[in-house]
Amino acid sequence: MGDYIVLAISCVLIKNILLAQYLGNCPFLGTSKKMETAVGMAMAVVFVLVLAGVITWLTETFFLKKLGLEYLRTIAFILVIASLVQFVEMFLKKSIPALYAGLGIFLPLITTNCAVLGVCLISINEEYTFMQTLVASFAYAVGFGLALILFAGVRERILLARVPQPLVDTSIGLVTAGLLSLTFFAFKGMV
């Protein structure tokens, strides 16, 4: 049990997929201008990432390795992720149209979000067990959501501040993301 807690803390804070491994920056910058959109994207990524992690682990273990098709890993994983994102997109369109409209183009971009594929590949490369994959996938997704929501809160405050003209919009967002990333590096010595 203790190992799973350490793994979860490590994935959320120390190896944060956005701020320490720099994967998934497109939706990070794109959906962080409003808190509601950031929370919606965080929830969608949690759902997709946990299911993608589990299904890709099962695909790798019981299909690709058994048939000696490990070289098809990336294609198989992208197909799994794309299918899951389509499911989430249909669900949101039917159930929560306002969130669906708010996420806009960024929802289908979860398919190409390198954070989702990156977590799936990390789980395989680290040779995690099924439970470790489940914990790591959930923890990486929570770390993604935490960073996204923190960043959205800061960006909402920046909109109220006077920002020098050369730093308006994306530039100040990148500077802020860099500073937020530095705060997460403070956790590096924990585990």
C-alpha positions in Angstrom: 0.0 0.0 0.0 2.8 2.4 0.9 4.4 1.8 -2.5 1.2 2.9 -4.3 1.1 6.1 -2.2 4.7 6.9 -3.0 4.0 6.2 -6.7 0.9 8.5 -6.6 2.7 11.4 -4.9 5.6 11.0 -7.3 3.4 11.1 -10.4 1.3 14.1 -9.1 4.1 16.3 -7.8 7.6 15.1 -8.7 7.1 13.7 -12.2 4.1 16.0 -13.1 3.3 15.2 -16.7 2.9 18.9 -17.6 5.4 20.8 -15.4 8.2 18.3 -15.1 8.0 16.2 -18.2 6.5 19.0 -20.5 3.9 16.8 -22.1 0.5 18.1 -23.0 1.3 21.8 -23.3 -1.2 22.5 -26.1 -4.4 21.9 -24.0 -2.6 23.3 -21.0 -2.2 26.7 -22.6 -5.4 26.5 -24.6 -7.9 25.7 -22.0 -6.5 27.5 -19.0 -8.0 31.0 -19.7 -11.2 30.2 -17.8 -11.5 28.1 -14.7 -14.7 26.3 -15.9 -13.0 25.1 -19.1 -9.8 24.1 -17.1 -11.9 22.0 -14.7 -13.8 20.4 -17.6 -10.6 19.6 -19.4 -9.0 18.2 -16.2 -12.0 15.9 -15.7 -12.0 14.7 -19.3 -8.3 14.0 -19.1 -8.7 12.1 -15.9 -11.3 9.9 -17.5 -9.4 9.3 -20.7 -6.0 8.8 -19.1 -7.2 6.3 -16.5 -9.1 4.2 -19.1 -6.3 4.6 -21.7 -3.7 3.5 -19.2 -5.6 0.4 -18.2 -6.7 -0.5 -21.8 -3.2 0.0 -23.3 -1.6 -2.0 -20.5 -4.1 -4.9 -21.2 -3.5 -4.5 -25.0 0.3 -4.6 -24.5 0.3 -7.5 -22.0 -2.3 -9.8 -23.5 -2.1 -8.9 -27.2 1.0 -7.2 -28.5 3.5 -9.2 -26.3 1.8 -12.5 -26.9 1.8 -12.1 -30.7 5.3 -10.4 -30.8 3.8 -7.2 -32.2 5.4 -4.7 -29.7 6.5 -2.6 -32.7 2.8 -1.7 -33.3 2.6 -0.3 -29.8 2.3 3.4 -30.8 -0.4 2.8 -33.4 -2.4 0.5 -31.1 -2.2 3.0 -28.3 -3.3 5.9 -30.5 -6.3 3.9 -31.7 -7.3 3.2 -28.1 -6.9 6.8 -27.1 -8.8 8.1 -30.1 -11.7 5.7 -29.4 -11.9 6.9 -25.7 -11.9 10.5 -26.7 -14.7 9.9 -29.2 -16.7 8.3 -26.3 -16.0 11.3 -24.1 -16.9 13.8 -26.8 -20.2 12.1 -27.5 -21.0 11.9 -23.8 -20.3 15.6 -23.2 -22.1 16.7 -26.3 -25.2 14.9 -25.1 -25.0 15.5 -21.4 -23.2 18.8 -20.9 -23.4 20.9 -24.1 -22.1 24.0 -22.4 -18.9 22.3 -21.4 -18.7 20.6 -24.8 -18.9 24.1 -26.5 -16.4 25.6 -24.0 -13.8 22.9 -24.7 -14.2 23.4 -28.4 -11.3 22.2 -30.5 -9.4 21.1 -27.4 -11.5 18.1 -26.7 -10.7 16.3 -29.9 -7.1 17.4 -29.3 -6.9 15.0 -26.3 -6.5 12.3 -29.0 -3.2 13.9 -30.0 -2.4 15.0 -26.5 1.1 13.7 -26.0 0.5 13.5 -22.2 -2.0 10.7 -22.6 0.2 8.7 -25.0 3.2 9.6 -22.9 1.7 8.2 -19.7 0.7 5.0 -21.5 4.2 4.5 -22.8 5.8 5.4 -19.4 3.7 2.7 -17.8 4.9 0.1 -20.3 8.5 1.3 -20.3 8.7 1.2 -16.4 7.1 -2.3 -16.6 4.4 -1.4 -14.1 2.0 -4.0 -12.9 -1.7 -3.6 -13.6 -2.3 -1.9 -10.2 0.8 0.3 -10.6 -0.5 1.3 -14.1 -3.9 2.2 -12.7 -2.5 4.2 -9.8 0.1 6.0 -12.0 -2.5 6.8 -14.7 -4.9 8.3 -12.2 -2.1 10.2 -10.4 -0.6 11.6 -13.6 -4.1 12.7 -14.6 -4.6 14.3 -11.2 -1.3 16.0 -11.6 -2.3 17.3 -15.0 -5.6 18.6 -13.5 -3.9 20.2 -10.6 -1.4 22.0 -12.8 -4.1 23.1 -15.2 -6.4 24.4 -12.5 -3.6 26.2 -10.7 -2.5 27.7 -14.0 -6.1 28.8 -14.8 -6.4 30.5 -11.5 -3.2 32.4 -12.1 -4.2 33.3 -15.7 -7.5 34.7 -14.5 -5.6 37.0 -12.1 -3.2 38.0 -14.9 -6.2 39.2 -17.0 -6.8 41.8 -14.2 -3.2 42.9 -14.1 -1.4 45.4 -16.2 1.0 43.4 -18.4 3.6 45.0 -20.7 2.4 44.8 -24.3 5.1 42.4 -25.5 4.1 39.9 -22.9 0.3 39.9 -23.5 -1.6 36.6 -23.8 0.6 33.6 -24.8 3.9 35.1 -23.8 2.9 35.8 -20.2 1.2 32.4 -20.2 4.5 30.8 -21.0 6.4 32.8 -18.5 3.9 31.9 -15.8 4.0 28.2 -16.8 7.8 28.3 -16.4 7.5 29.8 -12.9 4.8 27.3 -12.0 7.1 24.5 -13.3 9.9 25.8 -11.0 7.6 25.5 -8.0 6.9 21.8 -8.8 10.7 21.2 -9.1 10.8 22.0 -5.4 9.2 18.5 -4.8 12.1 16.8 -6.7 13.9 15.7 -3.5 10.9 14.2 -1.8 11.0 10.7 -3.1 
